[in-house]
Amino acid sequence: MSPAVLAVTIPVGDHITRRFLGMTFNVDDIFSTVVAAVILLGLGFAVRAKATSGVPGKLQLAFETIVSGVERQVESSMGDAGTAIVPLAVTLFLFILIANSLELLPTGHNPQYLPAPTGDINFPAAMAVTVILLVHATWIRKQGLRSYVGHYFRPFKALFPINVIEELTKPITLTLRLFGNIFSGGLMLVLIADLLPAKLIAPIPVLDVVWKLFDGLFVGPVQAFIFALLTILYFESAIAGSH
């Protein structure tokens, strides 16, 4: 993705890139993604090693709270049939939450060494496409090919084109919801710095820290929750069938 420059001194969309086999890779986003995955796996193994049926520790309690919340949401949507979706929804929520939180770690570099990879459209797009492909595969496996093809013609056969367009736009909207909200954090910082008088924004590092805290502590968790919730809702039709 080519960088967009909205202010003279504050570029948005810069990345640490390397070329390999004729392709350009955003090394910083790849590194951030790997770091987020390692952190998530490390937390998972730590909980597994210290899990107890007695009084849970703080980490186990946090995991159990998240899992219980997801289980309640899945059960309210599709009953016991959706139990298999819980691990996927929990993993997506925690993975996106950790990835968004990386933005809070100051590396003192521009571009950052650990940016939120969700601010690069490739990351949300990869997850969105994976989720939607799993939804279609689950629908065929659970309901059969006949039911899967038939849902494109419901409730009326004339709606077939609209139903196809709806399915094609699902990964696009799922991608843009996550990417747009995270990427907008950088845009807001640029706009504030560009529009306000210099004397009001003299402590730019302070403004940067405040906005990153807002992104990491409020916007990031909300977007992680929305992505996981939409995943559950998309799987509802695949498991319970269209109505």
C-alpha positions as CSV (number, residue, x, y, z in Angstrom):
1,M,0.0,0.0,0.0
2,S,1.5,3.3,-1.1
3,P,1.9,5.9,1.7
4,A,-0.6,8.8,1.8
5,V,0.8,12.1,2.9
6,L,-1.8,14.4,4.5
7,A,0.7,16.8,6.2
8,V,4.1,18.0,5.3
9,T,5.9,16.4,8.1
10,I,3.5,13.5,9.1
11,P,3.2,10.7,6.6
12,V,0.5,8.1,7.0
13,G,0.9,4.6,5.8
14,D,4.7,4.4,5.8
15,H,6.1,0.9,6.3
16,I,9.5,-0.8,6.5
17,T,9.5,-2.7,3.3
18,R,11.6,-5.4,1.6
19,R,11.3,-6.9,-1.9
20,F,11.4,-10.6,-2.5
21,L,10.6,-12.5,-5.6
22,G,9.3,-9.3,-7.2
23,M,6.9,-8.7,-4.3
24,T,7.0,-6.0,-1.7
25,F,6.5,-7.1,1.9
26,N,5.7,-4.8,4.8
27,V,8.2,-6.2,7.2
28,D,7.0,-4.2,10.2
29,D,3.4,-5.5,9.9
30,I,4.7,-9.1,9.4
31,F,6.9,-8.7,12.5
32,S,4.0,-7.3,14.5
33,T,1.7,-10.1,13.4
34,V,4.3,-12.7,14.5
35,V,4.8,-11.0,17.8
36,A,1.0,-10.9,18.4
37,A,0.7,-14.6,17.6
38,V,3.6,-15.5,19.9
39,I,2.1,-13.5,22.7
40,L,-1.3,-15.2,22.3
41,L,0.3,-18.7,22.1
42,G,2.4,-17.9,25.2
43,L,-0.6,-16.7,27.2
44,G,-2.5,-19.8,26.1
45,F,0.3,-22.2,27.1
46,A,0.7,-20.3,30.4
47,V,-3.0,-20.7,31.2
48,R,-2.9,-24.4,30.3
49,A,0.2,-25.0,32.5
50,K,-1.4,-23.2,35.6
51,A,-5.0,-24.1,35.0
52,T,-6.8,-25.4,38.2
53,S,-10.3,-26.5,39.0
54,G,-10.0,-24.7,42.3
55,V,-9.5,-21.0,42.8
56,P,-8.3,-19.7,39.4
57,G,-5.4,-17.3,39.0
58,K,-5.8,-13.8,37.4
59,L,-4.8,-15.0,33.9
60,Q,-7.1,-18.0,34.0
61,L,-9.9,-15.9,35.4
62,A,-9.5,-13.4,32.5
63,F,-9.5,-16.3,29.9
64,E,-12.5,-17.9,31.5
65,T,-14.4,-14.6,31.5
66,I,-13.8,-14.1,27.8
67,V,-14.6,-17.7,26.9
68,S,-17.8,-17.5,29.0
69,G,-18.9,-14.3,27.3
70,V,-18.4,-15.8,23.9
71,E,-20.2,-19.0,24.9
72,R,-23.2,-17.0,26.0
73,Q,-23.2,-15.1,22.7
74,V,-22.9,-18.3,20.6
75,E,-25.6,-20.1,22.7
76,S,-28.0,-17.2,22.3
77,S,-27.5,-17.2,18.5
78,M,-27.4,-20.9,17.6
79,G,-27.7,-23.0,20.8
80,D,-25.5,-25.9,21.5
81,A,-24.9,-26.5,17.8
82,G,-22.5,-23.5,17.8
83,T,-20.1,-24.8,20.4
84,A,-17.4,-25.5,17.8
85,I,-17.3,-21.8,16.9
86,V,-16.3,-20.7,20.4
87,P,-12.6,-21.4,20.0
88,L,-12.4,-19.6,16.7
89,A,-14.3,-16.5,18.0
90,V,-12.2,-16.4,21.2
91,T,-8.9,-16.7,19.2
92,L,-9.9,-14.0,16.8
93,F,-10.9,-11.6,19.6
94,L,-7.7,-12.1,21.6
95,F,-5.5,-12.0,18.5
96,I,-7.0,-8.8,17.2
97,L,-7.0,-7.3,20.7
98,I,-3.3,-8.0,21.1
99,A,-2.4,-6.9,17.6
100,N,-4.2,-3.6,18.2
101,S,-2.5,-3.1,21.6
102,L,1.0,-3.3,20.0
103,E,0.5,0.3,18.9
104,L,0.9,1.3,22.6
105,L,4.5,0.1,22.7
106,P,6.7,3.1,21.7
107,T,9.7,2.0,19.6
108,G,10.9,5.5,19.0
109,H,11.1,5.0,15.2
110,N,9.2,6.2,12.2
111,P,7.9,4.0,10.7
112,Q,7.4,2.1,14.0
113,Y,8.9,-1.4,14.4
114,L,5.7,-2.6,16.1
115,P,2.7,-0.9,14.4
116,A,-0.8,-2.3,14.8
117,P,-1.0,-4.7,11.8
118,T,-4.7,-4.1,11.7
119,G,-3.9,-0.7,10.3
120,D,-2.6,-2.4,7.1
121,I,-5.6,-3.6,5.0
122,N,-3.7,-6.9,4.1
123,F,-4.1,-8.1,7.7
124,P,-7.9,-7.6,8.1
125,A,-8.5,-8.8,4.6
126,A,-6.6,-12.1,5.2
127,M,-8.6,-12.8,8.4
128,A,-11.9,-11.7,6.8
129,V,-11.4,-14.0,3.7
130,T,-10.4,-16.9,6.0
131,V,-13.5,-16.5,8.1
132,I,-15.9,-16.2,5.2
133,L,-14.4,-19.3,3.5
134,L,-14.8,-21.2,6.7
135,V,-18.4,-20.1,6.9
136,H,-19.2,-21.4,3.4
137,A,-17.3,-24.6,4.0
138,T,-19.2,-25.1,7.3
139,W,-22.5,-24.5,5.6
140,I,-21.9,-27.1,3.0
141,R,-20.6,-29.6,5.7
142,K,-23.4,-29.0,8.1
143,Q,-26.4,-28.4,5.8
144,G,-25.4,-30.0,2.6
145,L,-24.6,-28.7,-0.8
146,R,-28.3,-28.5,-1.8
147,S,-29.1,-26.3,1.2
148,Y,-26.1,-24.1,0.5
149,V,-27.0,-23.5,-3.1
150,G,-30.7,-23.1,-2.2
151,H,-30.1,-20.2,0.2
152,Y,-29.1,-18.0,-2.7
153,F,-32.6,-18.3,-4.1
154,R,-34.5,-17.5,-0.9
155,P,-36.9,-16.1,-0.2
156,F,-37.5,-15.5,-3.9
157,K,-35.6,-16.8,-6.9
158,A,-35.5,-13.3,-8.3
159,L,-33.2,-12.3,-5.4
160,F,-30.4,-14.6,-6.5
161,P,-28.2,-11.7,-7.8
162,I,-28.7,-9.7,-4.6
163,N,-27.9,-12.7,-2.4
164,V,-24.7,-13.4,-4.4
165,I,-23.7,-9.7,-4.1
166,E,-24.4,-9.9,-0.3
167,E,-22.1,-12.9,0.1
168,L,-19.3,-11.3,-2.0
169,T,-19.5,-8.1,0.1
170,K,-19.2,-9.8,3.4
171,P,-15.4,-10.2,3.4
172,I,-15.1,-6.6,2.1
173,T,-17.2,-5.1,4.8
174,L,-15.6,-7.2,7.5
175,T,-12.2,-6.0,6.3
176,L,-13.1,-2.4,6.1
177,R,-14.8,-2.3,9.5
178,L,-11.6,-3.3,11.2
179,F,-9.1,-1.6,8.9
180,G,-10.9,1.7,8.7
181,N,-11.3,2.2,12.4
182,I,-7.7,1.4,13.2
183,F,-6.2,3.3,10.3
184,S,-8.3,6.3,11.1
185,G,-6.4,6.7,14.4
186,G,-3.3,7.8,12.4
187,L,-5.4,10.0,10.2
188,M,-7.0,11.7,13.2
189,L,-3.6,12.5,14.7
190,V,-2.5,14.0,11.4
191,L,-5.7,16.1,11.0
192,I,-5.4,17.4,14.6
193,A,-1.8,18.3,14.1
194,D,-2.6,20.0,10.8
195,L,-5.6,21.9,11.8
196,L,-5.0,23.2,15.3
197,P,-2.7,26.2,15.9
198,A,0.9,25.2,16.7
199,K,0.8,26.7,20.1
200,L,-2.0,24.4,21.1
201,I,-0.3,21.3,20.0
202,A,3.3,22.1,21.0
203,P,3.5,18.9,23.1
204,I,3.0,16.7,20.0
205,P,4.4,13.6,21.8
206,V,1.8,14.0,24.5
207,L,-0.9,14.2,21.9
208,D,0.5,11.2,20.2
209,V,0.5,9.2,23.5
210,V,-3.0,10.3,24.4
211,W,-4.5,9.3,21.0
212,K,-2.6,5.9,21.0
213,L,-3.9,5.2,24.5
214,F,-7.5,6.0,23.3
215,D,-6.9,3.7,20.2
216,G,-5.4,0.9,22.2
217,L,-7.7,0.9,25.3
218,F,-11.0,1.8,23.6
219,V,-11.1,1.5,19.8
220,G,-9.0,-1.6,19.7
221,P,-11.1,-3.8,22.1
222,V,-14.3,-2.6,20.5
223,Q,-13.1,-3.5,17.0
224,A,-11.9,-6.9,18.2
225,F,-15.3,-7.5,19.8
226,I,-17.2,-6.5,16.6
227,F,-15.0,-8.7,14.4
228,A,-15.6,-11.7,16.7
229,L,-19.3,-10.9,17.0
230,L,-19.8,-10.7,13.2
231,T,-17.9,-14.0,12.8
232,I,-20.4,-15.6,15.2
233,L,-23.4,-14.1,13.3
234,Y,-22.0,-15.3,9.9
235,F,-21.7,-18.8,11.2
236,E,-25.2,-18.8,12.6
237,S,-26.7,-19.2,9.1
238,A,-24.1,-21.8,8.2
239,I,-24.9,-24.0,11.2
240,A,-28.6,-23.3,11.8
241,G,-29.6,-22.8,8.2
242,S,-31.2,-19.8,6.6
243,H,-34.7,-18.8,7.8
